[in-house]
Amino acid sequence: MTSDGGDRGAQLPIDDWADQDLLTKDEARKRLINEIDQTQARLSHLETTAPRDPEITLLTRRLDAMKTVQAEYGAYLDGK
C-alpha cells in the first residue's frame, strides 16, 4: 500500500497492450544504428546531387541528434 491508499503491485483491471511496444535500450540502439546509416546515405546522396537542397540542413540536424542518443545508449550499455 502507498500513502494515498493505492497498491503499487495491483494488477490493472484491463490489459496494458502498450507494453508490447516497449523496446530495450539495446534493441532501440540497434534500430537507431540502422536509421543513422540510412540517414547518412540520404545525406551523402543529397550533398553530391543537390548541394543546395534545404533538406541537407534538416538531415544534418537529425543525424547529429541520433548520434547523440546512440552515444547515450552506448554509455548506458557499457555501464558508464
C-alpha positions as CSV (number, residue, x, y, z in Angstrom):
1,M,0.0,0.0,0.0
2,T,1.1,3.5,-0.8
3,S,0.5,6.5,1.5
4,D,-2.5,7.5,-0.7
5,G,-4.2,4.1,-0.2
6,G,-3.2,2.7,-3.6
7,D,-1.4,-0.6,-4.2
8,R,1.7,-0.3,-6.4
9,G,1.6,-4.0,-7.2
10,A,-2.1,-4.2,-8.0
11,Q,-3.0,-5.6,-11.4
12,L,-4.8,-3.2,-13.7
13,P,-8.4,-4.3,-14.5
14,I,-7.6,-4.4,-18.2
15,D,-4.6,-5.5,-20.2
16,D,-2.0,-2.9,-21.0
17,W,-1.1,-3.7,-24.6
18,A,1.2,-0.7,-24.8
19,D,3.8,-2.8,-23.0
20,Q,4.3,-4.7,-26.2
21,D,5.7,-1.6,-27.9
22,L,8.4,-1.1,-25.4
23,L,12.0,-1.6,-26.6
24,T,15.0,-2.4,-24.5
25,K,17.8,0.1,-24.8
26,D,19.8,-2.5,-26.7
27,E,17.0,-3.0,-29.3
28,A,16.5,0.7,-29.6
29,R,20.2,1.3,-30.1
30,K,20.3,-1.4,-32.9
31,R,17.3,0.3,-34.7
32,L,18.9,3.7,-34.2
33,I,22.2,2.5,-35.8
34,N,20.2,1.3,-38.9
35,E,18.4,4.7,-39.1
36,I,21.7,6.5,-38.8
37,D,23.1,4.5,-41.7
38,Q,20.0,5.3,-43.9
39,T,20.1,9.0,-43.0
40,Q,23.8,9.2,-43.7
41,A,23.3,7.6,-47.1
42,R,20.5,10.0,-47.9
43,L,22.6,13.0,-46.8
44,S,25.6,11.9,-48.8
45,H,23.4,11.5,-51.9
46,L,22.0,15.0,-51.5
47,E,25.3,16.5,-50.9
48,T,26.5,15.0,-54.1
49,T,23.5,15.6,-56.3
50,A,21.8,18.7,-54.8
51,P,24.3,20.6,-52.6
52,R,21.9,23.4,-52.1
53,D,18.9,21.4,-51.1
54,P,17.4,22.6,-47.8
55,E,16.8,19.0,-46.7
56,I,20.6,18.8,-46.1
57,T,20.3,21.1,-43.0
58,L,17.4,19.0,-41.7
59,L,19.1,15.7,-42.2
60,T,22.3,17.0,-40.6
61,R,20.4,18.0,-37.5
62,R,18.6,14.7,-37.4
63,L,21.8,12.8,-37.8
64,D,23.6,14.8,-35.1
65,A,20.6,14.2,-32.7
66,M,20.5,10.4,-33.5
67,K,24.3,10.1,-32.9
68,T,23.9,11.8,-29.5
69,V,21.2,9.4,-28.5
70,Q,23.3,6.5,-29.8
71,A,26.2,7.6,-27.7
72,E,24.0,7.8,-24.6
73,Y,22.7,4.3,-25.2
74,G,26.3,3.1,-25.7
75,A,27.4,4.6,-22.5
76,Y,24.5,3.1,-20.6
77,L,25.1,-0.3,-22.1
78,D,28.8,-0.1,-21.4
79,G,28.0,0.5,-17.7
80,K,29.3,4.1,-17.6
